[in-house]
Amino acid sequence: MELLETQDPEKKRLIATSDRHKHELEKEVKEISDSTERIVKNALIIGGALAITYLVVSSLNSSKKKKKANAKQTGAVNSDEESDVEKAGASFAPSFLSQIGERLATQATALLLGLAKDKLAEYLNRKKTNENS
């Protein structure tokens, strides 16, 4: 049977054409799956970074609210002079550390949002060039 197929030049050409199309389709499917995999990885990285940032910021904010609530409760029990002494001495370190934490969280958020913006712009440019092609 193969002998007859190889003897006819028309069938030979058609078989070669179909093989070429098959390889091109396989190549395109592989490229699409690779690009989809990259996009999903980037989305997961960006989403994870944003989630971690949210958790850090929310934990810093919740601890700050607890400290304020505790300060109000202890302020009612203590006299004004005792609360002034506590505020002057002991609250300097936590407020200073909380300011540093807030600044770090703000910087991390800005950095992660900048990365997310760059990745999104890159993705949109790729999509635009693929549509033009």
CORURNOR-V620203 format. One line per field, one symbol per residue. phi: phi as a letter, one per 30 degrees, with the letter a starting at -180 (. if undefined). psi: psi as a letter, one per 40 degrees, with the letter a starting at -180 (. if undefined). Layout:
BEGIN
phi = ???
psi = ???
END
This chain:
BEGIN
phi = .dddddddddddddddddddddddddddddddddddddddddddddddddddddddddddddddddddddddddddddddddddddddcdddddddddddddddddddddddddddddddddddddddddddd
psi = dddddedhdddddddddddddddddddddddddddddddddddddddddddddddddddddddddddddddddddddiidddddddddddeddddddddddddddddddddddddddddddddddddddddd.
END
